[in-house]
Amino acid sequence: MSLTVTIAIGVLLIGLFALIRARRLTKASIERDGLSRFRDSFGGRYPEILISQVYMYLAEQHGAVEPHYIVNPQDDLDRVYGLADLDLEDAVLVIADRAGARLPRANELDELKTRVRTVEDLLQYLEPYFRPEVVKG
């Protein structure tokens, strides 16, 4: 009888250990993939290069060096990332330049102050610069 109880306790402990380890691995996997979570929150509405460059820039701005950093579409750019006025203009230019997109002109940057408040606003603003330009012949 005591052997049966000992074996049952051993199996229970091994099962509990396996469960805890599996939960840690799952959590680590989810946390590790902040870019995928960010990408998924937009459901394919924006080009991949735009999403990845915005994510990388914002993670860098916040001092994150690990790939599990969470960026939410509704994050306020000024409050969360300290991006307002000239800093926001710099961010737009750096993101577009890194991705090889067309850079906004000075008069186009004037819209930032009234139009861009959140991360999603930033993506909406930048998206036209990531479209190929049509050359009329």
N, C-alpha and C positions, 0 to 999 in steps of 0.2 A: 504494500500500500504506500509506504513512504517513498519507494522508488518511483511509483507512478506520479505522486505529487511532485517530486523533484524534477522529473522529466517534463511534467506539465508546466511548472514554473520556468524551467529552462526554455521551453518552446515559447512561452508567453514573453519572456524577456528578449529572446531573439526576434520575435515578431514585432515587439515594441521598438526595439532598436532599428529594425529595418524600416518601420513606418516613419520614425523620426528622421532617419537619414534620407528617405525618399522625399519627405516634405521639405527638408533643407535644400536638396538638389533642385526641386521644382521651384522653390522660391528664388533661389540663386539664378536659375535659368530665366525666370520672368524678369527679375530685377536687372539682369545683365543685358537685356535687349530693349533698352529704352527707345532706340531709334525705330525698332519694329512697332512698338506701341504707338509712337508718334505718327508713323506712316499710316498705320491702321486707322487712326482716328480721323483721317481725311478721306478714306475710301476711294483712293485713286483720282481725286479731283485735281491734283497738282502733279507736275513732273517729278519724278524720283530725285533728280539732281537738285531741284529746288528744295524739296523736303529735307534731304540729307544735309545740304549746306546750311539751311536755317537751323536745323537741329544742332549741328556741329558748332556753329557760331554762338548760339545761345548757351550751349553747355560750356563752351570756353569762357564766355562772359561771366558765367556764374562760378567759374573756377572748377568745374567738374572735369576730371581727367579719366573717369571710368565710363564704360559704355552703357551703364545702367541708369544714367541720369534721366529723370523724368521731365519732359517738357509738355505742358498741357496747352491745347489750342486757345483756351480762354485766359491764359496767364497775361497779366498786365505788363507790357514791356517796360514801362517806367518804374513801376513798383517792384517787380520781381527781378528785372535785369538791369535797371538803371539806364534804360535807353530812352532818351527824350531829345528833341531838337537836333543839335549837331551830331550827337552820339548816334541817334537813329539814322540820320543821313549817312554817317560813316558805315553803320551796319549794313544798310542797303547796298552801298557801293562795294563793300568788301564781299558780301554774299554773292552779288552778281558777278564781280570780277573773278572770284575763286571758281565759279561754275562756268565761266566763259560766256555768260549771258550779256546781252546788250546793257550798257550802263545807262541809267536814267540821266537825262539832261538836267541842268540847274533848275529850269522852270518846272520840270516834272517832280523834282524833289520838294517843291513847295507844298504839294498835296499831303505830304507826310503828317504835317502838324494837325490837320483836321480829319484825316482819313484813317490813320493807323494808330491803334491803341493796344490791340492784343496780338498774340502770335498769329492767330488766323487772319487778322487784318493785314499783317505783314506779308503773309503768303499770298493773299488776294492782290495786294499792291504789286508784288514782285512777279506774279505769274505772267503778265503780258511780256515782260522783258526776257522770258525764257522761251517764248515762241519764236520759231524761225521767221526771219523777215522775208517777205515776198518782194522780189525784185521784178518790177514791171518793165517789159521790153519795148 
